[in-house]
């Protein structure tokens, strides 16, 4: 489809295009370019429909210029902030009222990080931190640049966190920053670090004072006759070796696991630290490198003073003490960990560096605390025990001695505690106790032993029973004086031996019956007395099972009499059958056997074979009867003879 236009419309359209091109060229000449495209006023379609609106064009042009100016200011501000953050020079920015606005990393490394919300520049601490005086600050607000003399600064003097013993020297340059209207919009403070230079100047003065007669040679000046190329070659070799050494140290620091390697300068600036610090501190390593006080901020409050004192002593003496430990608190978890520090100090070119090796000893400390707590509990138990208990360490030194041990051994705690066991009992080897103690200590196995100890001191002699229990740091020993029991055992063994000798005698028959008159013991003599009816053993049998009814009834009647009266009874009896000519005669003594309650629990029979005596008595009786009969017959014969004689006399 063809669109027809009048010549007037075509002329107006050409004029409008020329106006647009002119406006675009004007915008390009003023630098108003965005994203590589030339910006032109809008409203092209509207103008085609309604024609040009000059007032609106002016408003849109002013709004566009204001937006471009604000964008340019933001771009310039971002560029300045980026420059300040990446600058190796310390820069701090403040508002005209002194409110802190920005502080770059270099300022935080040099002066220390200020916790929020910061310190105003007009504050006394803020002026001291910037190295300014109040009149100088008024000159800056008036638009004048100010440069301060060298100033020594310590953040701890104004109550800020800092590294123990660290001071820096700086020179501050303070200048105002103006806005487009010429007013002071911000105050910039730049610090020049003069610490190393001041220290070098001081060392130079001290060296010059020590050797005023012989001034030191100028650094870099070759000795006479030396080839400059050789010197340069040696210098390059030294630089390469130094770089290689630094690379090895950096690799060592980066690869550290389970421990922390830390190196810092004498002024407290951290030079290198291993990434494992993040596990214990909960703070990024990069943050600690930039913000050195953050390393000390997580030290336990109870240990911070000891750390400061130790660091100050290390700077004076050049060494760290043994057993240097402190606690740190994790930033996020608040977990407390114990660290043991082993440090060394090295110097080069008049500068000292401190190398620290930090090892996590939390578990070791927990174990040591548990052992100490157990030892304290064990000591309390031992010293308060009424039984004979004492403890000693692996060096045989007695640590605790209870009151019961004094009672059992007659050795007082003053005589035992702190001495070696061999000093208290010098003859342990001869008595047999020594090998038992050594076996318990070496094999870590509990031991029991009873023995007699005698070293010539009657007060300490006696029979002792010991129970030895090894534990982590030594041994616990329970000791009892068993002399009384041993004497009773010896007396019992002696009596038992005599009883066995008595029981083994063939001429004595011994039996023991319970309250039901069952035999519970019969020696060989008793078995011989009972005859073949008793079998191999009489235990459990009764008299009716062994003897005939007449003999058993006689024995039982005497047994009942002993059981009822509790008095001994004696009898003589022919066994096993009183009617037999081959029977043996026994004299039986029946004794009551009393139980624990004091009642008669059984009968003890002791019988002796009196057959020979009875037979001798019987023979005597027979002979007496024979003599009496013979005498009777003789008397009768004599009487008859007398009667016969009398008749003859008549």
C-alpha positions as CSV (number, residue, x, y, z in Angstrom):
1,X,0.0,0.0,0.0
2,X,1.4,3.4,-1.0
3,X,1.1,6.4,1.5
4,X,0.9,9.8,-0.1
5,X,2.1,12.9,1.7
6,X,2.0,16.5,0.8
7,X,5.1,18.6,0.1
8,X,4.5,20.6,3.3
9,X,4.5,17.5,5.5
10,X,7.7,16.3,3.8
11,X,9.4,19.7,4.5
12,X,8.3,19.7,8.2
13,X,9.7,16.1,8.6
14,X,13.1,17.1,7.1
15,X,13.3,20.1,9.4
16,X,12.6,17.9,12.5
17,X,15.2,15.4,11.5
18,X,17.8,18.2,11.2
19,X,16.8,19.5,14.7
20,X,17.3,16.0,16.1
21,X,20.7,15.6,14.5
22,X,21.7,19.0,15.9
23,X,20.5,18.1,19.4
24,X,22.5,14.8,19.2
25,X,25.6,16.5,18.2
26,X,25.2,19.0,21.0
27,X,24.8,16.2,23.5
28,X,27.9,14.4,22.1
29,X,29.9,17.5,22.4
30,X,29.0,17.8,26.1
31,X,30.0,14.1,26.8
32,X,26.4,12.8,27.4
33,X,27.0,9.3,26.1
34,X,25.7,6.2,27.8
35,X,26.6,2.7,26.8
36,X,28.2,3.8,23.5
37,X,24.9,5.3,22.2
38,X,24.2,9.0,21.7
39,X,21.2,10.0,23.7
40,X,18.6,12.2,22.0
41,X,15.4,13.8,23.4
42,X,12.3,11.7,23.5
43,X,8.9,12.5,22.2
44,X,9.4,11.8,18.5
45,X,6.1,10.2,18.0
46,X,4.3,12.9,20.0
47,X,5.8,15.6,17.9
48,X,4.7,13.9,14.8
49,X,1.2,13.9,16.1
50,X,1.1,17.2,18.0
51,X,4.1,19.2,16.9
52,X,7.0,20.6,19.0
53,X,6.8,21.6,22.7
54,X,9.8,23.8,23.6
55,X,9.0,24.0,27.3
56,X,8.9,20.3,27.7
57,X,12.1,19.9,25.7
58,X,13.8,22.3,28.1
59,X,12.6,20.4,31.2
60,X,13.6,17.1,29.8
61,X,17.0,18.5,28.9
62,X,17.5,19.8,32.5
63,X,16.4,16.5,34.1
64,X,18.8,14.6,31.8
65,X,21.7,16.9,32.7
66,X,21.0,16.6,36.5
67,X,20.9,12.7,36.2
68,X,24.1,12.7,34.3
69,X,25.8,15.0,36.9
70,X,24.6,12.7,39.8
71,X,25.8,9.6,37.9
72,X,29.2,11.3,37.3
73,X,29.5,12.2,41.0
74,X,28.7,8.6,42.0
75,X,31.2,7.3,39.5
76,X,33.9,9.7,40.7
77,X,33.1,8.8,44.4
78,X,33.3,5.1,43.6
79,X,36.6,5.5,41.9
80,X,37.9,7.5,44.8
81,X,36.7,5.0,47.3
82,X,38.3,2.2,45.3
83,X,41.5,4.1,45.1
84,X,41.5,4.7,48.9
85,X,40.7,1.0,49.7
86,X,43.5,-0.3,47.4
87,X,46.1,2.4,48.4
88,X,49.1,1.2,50.3
89,X,49.1,4.5,52.1
90,X,46.9,4.9,55.2
91,X,43.8,7.0,54.4
92,X,40.9,7.9,56.7
93,X,37.9,10.0,55.7
94,X,35.7,12.1,58.0
95,X,32.7,14.3,57.6
96,X,32.9,18.0,58.4
97,X,31.4,17.3,61.8
98,X,34.1,14.8,62.5
99,X,32.1,11.6,62.0
100,X,34.2,8.8,60.6
101,X,33.2,7.8,57.1
102,X,35.9,5.4,55.7
103,X,39.2,3.8,56.8
104,X,41.2,1.7,54.3
105,X,43.1,-1.5,55.1
106,X,46.4,0.2,55.3
107,X,45.1,2.5,58.1
108,X,43.8,-0.5,60.0
109,X,47.1,-2.3,59.7
110,X,49.0,0.8,60.9
111,X,46.7,2.3,63.5
112,X,44.6,-0.7,64.4
113,X,40.9,-1.4,63.7
114,X,38.3,0.8,65.5
115,X,35.3,-1.1,66.6
116,X,31.9,0.4,65.6
117,X,30.6,3.1,65.6
118,X,34.2,4.6,65.5
119,X,35.8,7.7,67.2
120,X,34.9,11.2,66.0
121,X,37.8,13.3,64.8
122,X,36.9,16.2,67.2
123,X,37.1,13.8,70.2
124,X,40.3,13.8,72.2
125,X,41.1,10.2,71.3
126,X,40.3,11.0,67.6
127,X,42.7,13.9,67.6
128,X,45.4,11.8,69.2
129,X,44.9,9.0,66.7
130,X,45.3,11.5,63.8
131,X,48.2,13.2,65.4
132,X,46.4,16.5,65.3
133,X,45.8,19.4,67.6
134,X,42.6,21.4,67.8
135,X,44.0,24.6,66.2
136,X,45.3,22.5,63.3
137,X,41.9,21.0,62.8
138,X,40.3,24.4,62.6
139,X,42.8,25.4,59.9
140,X,41.7,22.3,57.9
141,X,38.1,23.2,58.2
142,X,39.0,26.7,57.0
143,X,40.4,25.0,53.8
144,X,44.1,24.8,54.6
145,X,46.3,21.7,54.2
146,X,48.1,20.6,57.4
147,X,51.2,18.4,57.9
148,X,52.0,17.1,61.4
149,X,55.5,16.3,62.8
150,X,56.4,12.5,63.5
151,X,54.2,11.1,66.3
152,X,54.5,7.9,68.2
153,X,51.2,6.2,68.7
154,X,49.9,3.3,70.8
155,X,46.2,2.3,70.5
156,X,46.1,0.9,74.0
157,X,46.9,4.3,75.5
158,X,43.5,5.5,74.3
159,X,41.6,2.4,75.3
160,X,41.5,0.6,71.9
161,X,42.4,-3.0,71.4
162,X,46.0,-3.4,70.4
163,X,49.0,-5.7,70.3
164,X,51.0,-5.9,73.5
165,X,54.2,-3.8,73.3
166,X,53.4,-2.4,69.8
167,X,54.1,1.3,69.0
168,X,54.1,3.0,65.6
169,X,55.6,6.3,64.4
170,X,53.8,8.2,61.6
171,X,53.5,11.6,60.0
172,X,50.0,12.8,59.1
173,X,48.9,14.9,56.2
174,X,45.4,16.4,56.6
175,X,43.7,18.2,53.7
176,X,40.1,19.3,53.1
177,X,38.0,17.9,50.2
178,X,35.7,20.5,48.5
179,X,32.4,20.0,46.8
180,X,31.4,21.8,43.5
181,X,30.3,24.8,45.5
182,X,33.8,25.2,47.2
183,X,32.7,24.0,50.6
184,X,34.5,21.5,52.7
185,X,32.6,18.2,52.1
186,X,35.1,15.7,53.7
187,X,38.4,15.7,55.6
188,X,41.1,13.3,54.4
189,X,43.9,12.1,56.7
190,X,46.9,10.3,55.2
191,X,49.5,8.7,57.4
192,X,53.1,8.0,56.4
193,X,54.6,5.1,58.4
194,X,58.0,6.2,59.8
195,X,58.4,3.3,62.3
196,X,61.2,1.4,60.6
197,X,63.0,4.6,59.6
198,X,62.9,5.9,63.2
199,X,64.1,2.6,64.6
200,X,66.9,2.5,62.0
201,X,67.9,6.0,62.9
202,X,68.0,5.1,66.6
203,X,70.1,2.0,65.9
204,X,72.5,4.1,63.7
205,X,72.9,6.6,66.5
206,X,73.6,3.8,69.0
207,X,76.0,2.1,66.7
208,X,77.8,5.4,66.0
209,X,78.0,6.0,69.8
210,X,79.6,2.6,70.4
211,X,82.2,2.9,67.6
212,X,82.8,6.6,67.2
213,X,86.5,6.0,66.4
214,X,85.8,3.6,63.5
215,X,82.7,4.6,61.5
216,X,80.9,1.7,59.8
217,X,81.4,1.2,56.1
218,X,78.7,2.4,53.7
219,X,76.3,-0.3,52.6
220,X,76.7,-1.3,49.0
221,X,80.2,0.0,48.7
222,X,82.4,-2.8,47.3
223,X,85.8,-3.5,48.9
224,X,88.9,-2.1,47.1
225,X,89.8,-4.2,44.0
226,X,86.5,-6.1,43.9
227,X,84.8,-6.7,40.5
228,X,81.4,-5.0,40.5
229,X,80.0,-7.8,38.2
230,X,81.0,-10.5,40.8
231,X,79.3,-8.4,43.5
232,X,76.2,-8.2,41.5
233,X,76.2,-11.9,40.7
234,X,76.6,-12.7,44.4
235,X,73.8,-10.3,45.3
236,X,71.5,-12.0,42.8
237,X,72.3,-15.4,44.2
238,X,71.5,-14.1,47.7
239,X,68.2,-12.7,46.4
240,X,67.3,-16.0,44.7
241,X,68.2,-17.9,47.9
242,X,66.1,-15.5,49.9
243,X,63.1,-15.9,47.6
244,X,63.5,-19.7,47.7
245,X,63.7,-19.6,51.5
246,X,60.6,-17.4,51.7
247,X,58.7,-19.7,49.3
248,X,59.6,-22.7,51.4
249,X,58.5,-20.9,54.6
250,X,55.2,-19.9,52.9
251,X,54.6,-23.4,51.7
252,X,55.2,-24.7,55.3
253,X,52.8,-22.1,56.7
254,X,50.1,-22.9,54.1
255,X,50.4,-26.7,54.6
256,X,50.2,-26.6,58.4
257,X,47.3,-28.8,59.7
258,X,46.4,-29.4,63.3
259,X,48.7,-26.6,64.5
260,X,49.3,-22.9,63.8
261,X,52.5,-21.3,62.5
262,X,52.7,-17.6,63.2
263,X,55.4,-15.0,62.4
264,X,55.2,-11.4,63.4
265,X,57.6,-8.4,63.7
266,X,58.8,-6.8,66.8
267,X,56.1,-4.1,66.6
268,X,53.4,-6.8,66.5
269,X,52.6,-6.8,62.8
270,X,51.7,-10.3,61.6
271,X,53.9,-11.3,58.7
272,X,52.5,-14.8,58.1
273,X,50.0,-17.2,59.7
274,X,48.7,-20.6,58.7
275,X,45.0,-21.0,57.6
276,X,44.3,-23.4,60.6
277,X,43.8,-20.3,62.7
278,X,40.3,-20.1,61.3
279,X,39.4,-23.4,62.9
280,X,40.2,-22.2,66.4
281,X,39.6,-18.5,66.2
282,X,36.5,-18.5,63.9
283,X,38.0,-15.5,62.1
284,X,39.2,-15.5,58.5
285,X,43.0,-15.5,58.2
286,X,42.9,-12.5,55.8
287,X,41.0,-10.6,58.4
288,X,43.7,-11.4,61.1
289,X,46.5,-10.4,58.7
290,X,44.9,-7.0,58.1
291,X,43.4,-6.5,61.6
292,X,46.2,-7.8,63.8
293,X,44.4,-7.0,67.1
294,X,41.8,-9.6,66.1
295,X,44.3,-12.3,66.8
296,X,44.4,-11.2,70.5
297,X,40.8,-10.3,70.7
298,X,39.7,-14.0,71.1
299,X,42.1,-14.8,74.0
300,X,40.3,-15.8,77.1
301,X,39.8,-12.8,79.5
302,X,41.4,-14.7,82.3
303,X,44.6,-15.3,80.2
304,X,45.0,-11.9,78.4
305,X,47.2,-10.3,81.1
306,X,49.4,-13.4,81.2
307,X,49.8,-13.2,77.4
308,X,50.7,-9.5,77.5
309,X,53.2,-10.1,80.3
310,X,54.8,-13.1,78.4
311,X,55.0,-11.1,75.2
312,X,56.7,-8.2,76.9
313,X,59.2,-10.6,78.6
314,X,59.9,-12.3,75.2
315,X,60.7,-8.9,73.7
316,X,63.2,-8.2,76.5
317,X,64.8,-11.6,76.9
318,X,64.5,-12.8,73.3
319,X,62.9,-16.2,74.3
320,X,59.6,-17.7,75.4
321,X,59.2,-19.7,78.6
322,X,58.5,-23.4,78.6
323,X,54.9,-24.5,79.3
324,X,53.5,-21.2,77.9
325,X,49.7,-21.9,77.4
326,X,46.6,-19.9,77.0
327,X,42.9,-20.3,76.0
328,X,41.1,-18.9,73.0
329,X,37.3,-18.6,72.4
330,X,35.9,-19.4,69.0
331,X,34.1,-16.5,67.4
332,X,30.9,-18.3,66.5
333,X,30.6,-21.4,68.6
334,X,32.2,-19.9,71.8
335,X,34.2,-23.2,72.2
336,X,37.2,-22.8,74.5
337,X,40.4,-24.4,73.3
338,X,43.8,-24.6,75.1
339,X,46.9,-23.8,73.1
340,X,50.6,-24.4,74.0
341,X,53.0,-22.0,72.5
342,X,56.6,-22.7,71.6
343,X,58.4,-19.7,70.2
344,X,61.8,-18.5,69.0
345,X,63.3,-15.1,68.2
346,X,65.5,-14.5,65.2
347,X,67.2,-11.3,64.1
348,X,68.4,-10.0,60.7
349,X,69.7,-6.6,59.7
350,X,68.9,-5.2,63.1
351,X,65.3,-6.4,63.0
352,X,63.8,-9.2,65.1
353,X,61.1,-11.6,64.0
354,X,59.1,-13.9,66.4
355,X,58.2,-17.4,65.1
356,X,55.5,-19.2,67.1
357,X,54.3,-22.7,66.9
358,X,50.8,-23.1,68.5
359,X,49.6,-26.6,69.2
360,X,46.0,-27.5,70.3
361,X,46.4,-29.2,73.7
362,X,42.8,-29.1,74.7
363,X,42.3,-32.9,75.0
364,X,45.7,-33.2,76.8
365,X,44.6,-30.5,79.3
366,X,41.2,-32.3,79.8
367,X,43.1,-35.6,80.4
368,X,45.5,-33.9,82.8
369,X,42.6,-32.1,84.6
370,X,40.8,-35.4,84.9
371,X,43.9,-37.1,86.3
372,X,44.4,-34.3,88.8
373,X,40.8,-34.5,89.8
374,X,41.0,-38.2,90.2
375,X,44.3,-37.9,92.2
376,X,42.6,-35.3,94.5
377,X,39.6,-37.6,95.0
378,X,41.9,-40.5,95.6
379,X,43.9,-38.5,98.1
380,X,40.7,-37.5,99.9
381,X,39.6,-41.1,100.0
382,X,42.9,-42.5,101.1
383,X,43.6,-39.9,103.8
384,X,40.0,-40.3,105.3
385,X,39.9,-44.1,105.1
386,X,39.9,-46.1,108.3
387,X,41.5,-49.0,106.5
388,X,45.2,-49.4,105.8
389,X,45.6,-47.6,102.5
390,X,48.5,-45.7,100.9
391,X,49.5,-44.6,97.4
392,X,52.8,-44.1,95.7
393,X,53.9,-42.9,92.3
394,X,56.0,-44.6,89.6
395,X,59.1,-43.5,91.4
396,X,58.2,-45.4,94.5
397,X,57.6,-42.2,96.4
398,X,54.7,-42.4,98.9
399,X,52.1,-39.7,98.3
400,X,49.3,-40.6,100.8
401,X,49.2,-42.5,104.1
402,X,45.9,-43.1,105.8
403,X,45.2,-43.2,109.5
404,X,44.3,-46.9,109.0
405,X,47.7,-47.5,107.5
406,X,49.3,-46.0,110.6
407,X,47.2,-48.3,112.8
408,X,48.1,-51.4,110.8
409,X,51.8,-50.7,110.4
410,X,52.7,-48.4,113.4
411,X,54.3,-46.1,110.8
412,X,53.1,-42.5,111.0
413,X,52.3,-40.3,107.9
414,X,55.2,-38.1,108.8
415,X,57.6,-41.1,108.6
416,X,56.2,-42.3,105.3
417,X,54.8,-39.5,103.0
418,X,57.4,-38.1,100.7
419,X,59.8,-41.0,101.1
420,X,60.5,-43.9,98.9
421,X,59.0,-47.2,99.9
422,X,62.4,-48.7,100.2
423,X,63.4,-46.1,102.8
424,X,60.5,-46.9,105.0
425,X,60.9,-50.7,104.6
426,X,64.6,-51.4,103.7
427,X,64.3,-55.2,103.8
428,X,61.4,-55.6,101.3
429,X,63.6,-57.9,99.0
430,X,64.5,-60.3,101.8
431,X,60.9,-60.5,103.0
432,X,59.5,-61.2,99.5
433,X,57.4,-58.1,99.2
434,X,59.7,-56.3,96.7
435,X,59.2,-58.6,93.7
436,X,55.4,-58.3,94.2
437,X,55.5,-54.5,94.1
438,X,57.7,-54.5,90.9
439,X,55.5,-57.0,89.2
440,X,52.4,-54.9,89.8
441,X,54.1,-51.8,88.5
442,X,55.6,-53.3,85.4
443,X,52.8,-55.6,84.3
444,X,50.0,-53.3,85.5
445,X,48.1,-56.2,87.0
446,X,46.7,-56.3,90.6
447,X,48.7,-58.4,93.0
448,X,48.0,-60.0,96.4
449,X,50.6,-61.2,98.9
450,X,51.0,-62.3,102.5
451,X,54.3,-62.4,104.2
452,X,56.3,-61.8,107.3
453,X,58.4,-58.6,107.5
454,X,61.3,-58.2,109.9
455,X,64.2,-55.8,109.6
456,X,65.4,-55.8,113.2
457,X,62.9,-53.3,114.5
458,X,60.4,-55.2,116.6
459,X,58.0,-52.3,116.5
460,X,57.4,-52.8,112.7
461,X,57.7,-56.6,112.5
462,X,54.7,-58.7,111.8
463,X,52.6,-60.6,109.2
464,X,51.1,-58.3,106.6
465,X,48.7,-58.9,103.7
466,X,48.9,-56.4,100.8
467,X,46.6,-55.8,97.8
468,X,48.2,-53.7,95.1
469,X,46.1,-51.9,92.4
470,X,48.1,-50.1,89.7
471,X,46.5,-46.9,88.2
472,X,47.6,-44.2,85.8
473,X,50.3,-42.4,87.8
474,X,51.2,-45.0,90.4
475,X,49.8,-47.7,92.7
476,X,47.2,-47.9,95.4
477,X,48.1,-50.4,98.2
478,X,45.7,-51.8,100.8
479,X,47.7,-53.2,103.8
480,X,46.5,-55.2,106.8
481,X,48.3,-56.5,109.8
482,X,47.4,-60.2,109.9
483,X,49.8,-61.2,112.7
484,X,46.9,-62.2,115.1
485,X,45.3,-64.3,112.4
486,X,48.6,-65.9,111.5
487,X,49.3,-66.8,115.1
488,X,45.8,-68.4,115.4
489,X,46.4,-70.3,112.1
490,X,49.7,-71.5,113.5
491,X,48.0,-72.6,116.7
492,X,45.2,-74.2,114.8
493,X,47.8,-76.1,112.6
494,X,49.6,-77.2,115.7
495,X,46.4,-78.4,117.3
496,X,45.3,-79.9,114.0
497,X,48.6,-81.8,113.8
498,X,48.2,-83.1,117.3
499,X,44.6,-84.1,116.5
500,X,45.7,-85.9,113.4
501,X,48.5,-87.7,115.3
502,X,46.0,-88.7,117.9
503,X,43.5,-89.9,115.3
504,X,46.1,-91.9,113.5
505,X,47.1,-93.8,116.7
506,X,45.8,-97.4,116.4
507,X,45.3,-97.8,120.2
508,X,42.7,-95.0,120.4
509,X,39.3,-95.2,118.9
510,X,37.6,-91.8,118.3
511,X,34.2,-91.2,116.9
512,X,31.8,-88.2,116.6
513,X,28.0,-88.5,116.5
514,X,25.4,-85.8,115.7
515,X,22.3,-85.1,117.7
516,X,20.5,-87.9,115.9
517,X,23.3,-90.3,117.0
518,X,24.6,-90.8,113.4
519,X,28.3,-91.2,113.1
520,X,29.9,-88.3,111.3
521,X,33.5,-89.3,111.9
522,X,35.4,-92.5,112.9
523,X,39.2,-92.9,113.0
524,X,40.9,-96.2,112.0
525,X,41.0,-97.3,115.6
526,X,37.2,-96.9,115.8
527,X,36.7,-98.8,112.6
528,X,38.7,-101.7,114.1
529,X,36.7,-101.5,117.2
530,X,33.4,-101.7,115.3
531,X,34.4,-104.8,113.4
532,X,33.3,-106.0,110.0
533,X,29.7,-104.9,110.4
534,X,30.8,-101.2,110.0
535,X,32.0,-101.9,106.4
536,X,34.4,-99.5,104.7
537,X,33.0,-96.4,106.5
538,X,30.8,-95.8,109.5
539,X,29.8,-92.3,108.5
540,X,26.0,-91.9,108.4
541,X,25.3,-95.2,110.3
542,X,23.9,-95.7,113.8
543,X,24.9,-98.2,116.5
544,X,21.9,-100.6,115.8
545,X,23.3,-101.0,112.2
546,X,26.7,-102.0,113.5
547,X,26.2,-103.9,116.8
548,X,23.7,-106.5,118.1
549,X,20.6,-105.3,119.9
550,X,21.9,-105.8,123.4
551,X,25.2,-103.9,122.8
552,X,23.5,-101.1,120.8
553,X,20.8,-100.7,123.5
554,X,23.5,-100.3,126.1
555,X,25.4,-97.8,124.0
556,X,22.3,-95.8,123.1
557,X,21.2,-95.6,126.7
558,X,24.5,-94.0,127.7
559,X,24.3,-91.6,124.6
560,X,20.8,-90.5,125.7
561,X,22.1,-89.8,129.2
562,X,24.9,-87.6,127.8
563,X,22.5,-85.7,125.5
564,X,20.0,-85.0,128.2
565,X,22.4,-84.1,131.1
566,X,25.2,-82.6,129.1
567,X,27.6,-84.4,131.4
568,X,30.4,-86.9,130.4
569,X,29.8,-90.6,131.0
570,X,32.3,-93.5,131.1
571,X,31.6,-97.1,130.4
572,X,33.4,-100.4,129.7
573,X,32.1,-102.7,127.1
574,X,33.1,-105.8,125.2
575,X,32.8,-105.4,121.4
576,X,31.5,-106.4,119.0
577,X,29.7,-109.1,121.0
578,X,30.1,-109.3,124.8
579,X,29.3,-113.0,124.8
580,X,32.1,-114.0,122.4
581,X,35.3,-115.2,123.9
582,X,37.2,-113.3,121.2
583,X,35.5,-110.0,122.1
584,X,37.7,-107.0,122.8
585,X,37.1,-104.8,125.8
586,X,37.1,-101.0,125.5
587,X,37.0,-98.2,128.1
588,X,34.7,-95.5,126.4
589,X,34.6,-91.9,127.6
590,X,31.5,-90.1,126.2
591,X,31.9,-86.3,126.1
592,X,29.1,-83.9,125.1
593,X,29.9,-81.8,121.9
594,X,28.4,-78.3,122.3
595,X,27.3,-76.3,119.3
596,X,27.4,-72.4,118.7
597,X,24.2,-71.9,120.7
598,X,25.6,-73.7,123.8
599,X,23.4,-76.7,123.4
600,X,24.6,-80.3,123.0
601,X,24.9,-80.9,119.3
602,X,26.5,-84.4,119.4
603,X,28.7,-86.8,121.3
604,X,32.5,-87.4,121.2
605,X,33.6,-90.9,122.0
606,X,37.1,-91.7,123.0
607,X,37.8,-95.4,123.6
608,X,40.9,-97.3,124.7
609,X,41.5,-101.0,124.2
610,X,41.6,-102.5,127.8
611,X,41.3,-106.2,126.7
612,X,44.7,-107.2,128.2
613,X,43.8,-105.5,131.5
614,X,40.4,-107.2,131.6
615,X,41.9,-110.6,130.8
616,X,44.6,-110.0,133.4
617,X,41.9,-109.2,135.9
618,X,39.9,-112.2,134.9
619,X,43.0,-114.4,135.3
620,X,43.7,-112.9,138.7
621,X,40.1,-113.6,139.7
622,X,40.4,-117.2,138.4
623,X,43.6,-117.7,140.3
624,X,42.1,-116.1,143.4
625,X,39.2,-118.5,143.2
626,X,41.6,-121.4,142.8
627,X,43.6,-120.4,145.8
628,X,40.5,-119.8,147.8
629,X,39.2,-123.3,146.8
630,X,42.6,-124.9,147.6
631,X,42.7,-123.1,150.9
632,X,39.1,-124.3,151.6
633,X,40.1,-127.8,150.8
634,X,43.2,-127.6,153.0
635,X,41.2,-126.1,155.8
636,X,38.7,-128.9,155.6
637,X,41.5,-131.5,155.5
638,X,43.1,-129.9,158.6
639,X,39.8,-129.9,160.4
640,X,39.4,-133.5,159.7
641,X,42.9,-134.2,160.9
642,X,42.2,-132.3,164.1
643,X,39.0,-134.2,164.6
644,X,40.8,-137.5,164.1
645,X,43.6,-136.5,166.5
646,X,41.1,-135.6,169.0
647,X,39.5,-139.0,168.9
648,X,42.8,-140.7,169.3
649,X,43.5,-138.6,172.3
650,X,40.4,-139.7,174.0
